[in-house]
Amino acid sequence: MTSKRLLHSLSDLFNISLATSLRRLPALEAPLTGCSKLLYGANSVSFVEIVRERLRRAVSRRAQERADVYRVVKLATGAQMVVDITGLMGDLYFNGAASYEPQTTQFITARLSRGETFVDVGANVGYFSILAASRVGSEGKVYAFEPNPNLHGDFKRSVQINGFENLIRLTEVAISSADSDEVDFFISLAEANTGLSTLTPAKGHLETGSLSLGHKITVPARTLDSWMKETGLSHIDMLKIDVEGAEEIVLDGMQETLADARPSYIICETYLEGAVSERLRRRGYSASGLDTSPEGWGNILYSLDR
């Protein structure tokens, strides 16, 4: 037997024994996930990586069997968040607070100060909104936009356990290029990644089945410019945009915001050398990568040149 086959055979045995142990002793979950966090960062060791992945699968499967998939985790700022451990945010439960988009997390927690304003376009279940709220405090404000109704319950539970009801304002609309009572919004079909939902489904996601032209809902849409006027907000300290390919649509509807409110920092999931970066550079922003792939895709930081 080759060493590779032996490795997989051992990991299969580990997985079977782990699943059996969890069924008999559910209390094992806490120490096992604690071990997973300790092993995080040792991913260069192939066996450790396999063990961690098998452990995560076993815990997640057991949680699904019991219809008990939610856990409360502590974030880098000390705030708490309710996460579905079978989804993307399960990273926080299995890997620790520093594991999810670490450079973006570090930047937001380091740069936001008490009394400042954070705007979260495409907030998902509110990870960055919760982080921001714990930094800006009661003197500050966090405005979050998320049109996917499947995510609102999880978001609101995290708001409640932190007592952020008066600090975070969640608006259930899509930010777009024009105000409308109804626009098509395509809901993610990927069980582990609800964040793929979008106004503009990408060809690749349609081909893989993560999105479908037939799986959509209608939601209200607003431009950031019209929302700013309605709110009376004159300045944004930090703006985060994560809209799965609809970034330019969002920019089209925030031209006055860029001219007048002048967000000090914009964090946008896009390409470092793409159309969004070019447009924002013309507006006086310099671009640098935060959590990005080798191809330059990921969270790009745009800093206003003073």
N, C-alpha and C positions, 0 to 999 in steps of 0.2 A: 504493500500500500504506500502510495506517495505521501509526502509530508502534508501536501495540500488536502488530499482526501482524508487523511487522518485528522487534520484540523477541523474539517467540516463534520466529520463523524463525531468528534468530541463535542463540538458546539451543538449538534443535534441532540446528543444525550443530555447535555446541560439544559437545553431548552425544554425537553420532556420532563426532566426532574424538577425544573424550576416551575413549570406550569402546574405540576402535581402538588408541589409544596405550597404554592399560592392558594390553590383551591382548598387545601386542608387547613392552612394557617394564614388567613388574610393579613394578620398583623405583621407578616414578614415584609409587606410592601414598603413600609417606611425605612427599615434598615437597608433593604435592597436598593431603593432609589437613592439613599444616602451614599451607598457604595458607587452607584453610577456617577454621581456628582464628583466623587473623589477621583474616579478614573477618567473623567472628562479632561481632555488635554493630553492623554496618552494615546490618542488616536493613531499615532504613527506605528503603534504595535498592533499588528493585524488581529491577533487573537483577542486582545483587549477590546478592540473595536467590534468584533463579532459578538463577544460576550455582552457588551453594552447594548447592542442592537437587539439581541435575543431577549435580554432582560426587559427592554422597553416593550417589545412585542408581547411578552408574556403578561406584564402588568396591564398593558392596554387592553388585551383580550379579556383578561379577568374582569376589568372594570366594565367592559361592554356587556359581558355576560350578566353582571349584576345590575346593569343599567345605572351605574354609579361612576360617571366619567369625569366629574368635576372635582378639582382640588384647589385649595387656596395656597398661593405661593407668595413669597416675599421678594420684592423687586430691589434693584440696586439702591434706590433712595430710601428704602424702608417701608414704602407703601406696599399694599397687598393687592393681589389680583386673583380673580376666579378664572381658572383655565380648564378647558377640555383637554385632558391629557392624551386623547387619541388624535388630536389635531396638531397643526403647526406650532401652536403656542405650548404644546407639551414639552418643547425644548426647555422651558423654564423649570418644569417640574423634574425632568430627568437629568438635566445638565447644569442647573444652577442659574442664578440671576444674571450672570455675566455672559451667558451663552447666546442670547438672541440678539442678532445685529449689534454686536458689541461696540463697534466704533461709533455708530449712530447713537446708541444708548449713552455712551460716555460723553459724546459731544453735547447732547441735550442736557444731561445732568450737570455738566460743567459750566455751560454757558448761560442757561436760564437762571434768572435771579428773582427774588421776591418782588411781587408787584408787577411783573411783566405779563405780556399777553402772548399766548400760543394758540395757533390755529391749525387744526388737524383735518386735512381734506382726504377722505378715504381712511377713516379711523379704524375700520374693522372692529375688533372687540375692545379697543381702547388702550392698548399697551402704552403707546407713546403719550396719549392724553393723561393717563394715570401718572406716568413718570413726570410729565410737565406740571401737573397739578400739585404734586408733592414738592416741586421746586419753587413755583411762583407763590404758593401760599394763599391765604385768604384775601390778601391785597391784590392778587393777580386774577387773571381770567384765562380759561381754556374753552375754546369753541371747537366742537368736533362735528364733522359731517360724515354720515354713513347711511346710504340709501338701502342697504340690504337688511330687510326686517328680521332675517334669521339670526342676526348678530346682536340686535339691540338688547335682548334679555341678558346675555352674558356681560355686555358692556355695563348695563345699569346695575347689575349685581356687584361689579367691581367698584362702581361709584359709591354704592351704598355702604359697603364694608369699610370704606375709608372715610365716610362722612363728607364726600365731595359734592353733595347735591347742589349746594349753592355756588360751587366753584366751576364745575364742568357743565357746559350747556351743549347737549347733544341735539342736533337738528337732522331729521330723517329725510334729507334731500340729497340729490346728486348735484355737485358743482359742475357747471357746464359753460357753454359759450352763449347761451341765451336762456331767459326765463321761460318756463313752460309748465303747464299743469301735468302733462304726461309725456314721458320719454321712455323708450325701451331700455331696460336694464337687464343684462344677461347674468344669470345666477350660476355660480360655479357648481359643477357636477363632481369635482374632485373632493372626496370625503375628507382628506387630510389637509386641504388647502382652500378654505372658504374665501381667501383673499383674492382669488382669480376673478371674482365678479366684476363686471365692467360695463361701461357704455359702448365700448368699441372692442368687440371680441377679436382676438388675434387669430390669424389663419392657423398657426401652429396649435393653439389650444382647441380650435374646432376640429382639427385633424386627429388629435389624440383623444377627443371626447371629453376633455376637461370643461369645455363649454359647448353649447348647442344653440343654433339660431332659434330653435323651437322652445328652449327652456329660458323664458324671460318673464319679467313682470313690468308693469309701468309704474314709474315713480315721478314725483315732482322734481323739477330742476331749477336751479338759480345760478346766476353769475355771482362771482365773488364781489364784483363791483356793486351790484344792486343790493346784495346783502350788507355790504359795508355801509352804504347810504342808509339803509333801514335801521341798522344797529347804532349808527352814529360813531362807529369806531374810527379813530383817526390814525392809528399806528399799530403795526404788528411787529413784535420783536422777533418772533420765529414762526415760519410757516412750513408745514410738512405736507407734501403732496404724494399720495400713493394710489394711483387710479388705474393701473393696469392698462397702459397704452393710450389713455385719454388725456395725457398731460397737456398736449397742445390745445385741446378743447378748453381745458381749465385756464390756460394762459390767455386764450382769446377773450375770455370773459373777465379778465382781471387787469386790463390795460390801465384803467384809472387807479387801481390799487397800487400797481407798480410805479405809477407816476407820482402819486400823492402820499399814500401810506408808507411806501418804501420799506418793506420788510427788511430788517437787518440781516436775517439769514433765511434762506429757503433750502429745505431738504427735499429733493424730488427723486423718486425712483425712475431712472431713465438711463440713457447712454451719456457717458462723459463727453464724447465727441459726436453729439447728435443735434437735432433741430432745436430741442429745448435749451440746450447749453448755448447754442448760437444766439438764440433770441434773448436769453437772459444776459449774456455778455454784452449785447448791444444796449442793454438797460443799465449797465454799470456794475455787473456782478462778475466776480472771478469764480471759477469752478475747480473743485477738487473732489477726489473720490473718498467715500467713507467705506461702507461695506460693499465692495464691488467685485465682479468676476474678472478673470483675465481679459475678457472681451470689452471691459469697461462698462458693463451693465450693473446697476445697483443703485444704492443711495448716493446721490451726488449732492455735495454741499455747495451752495451758491452764497458767497459772502459779498455784501455790498461794499464796493470800493469807496472809501471815504476821501 
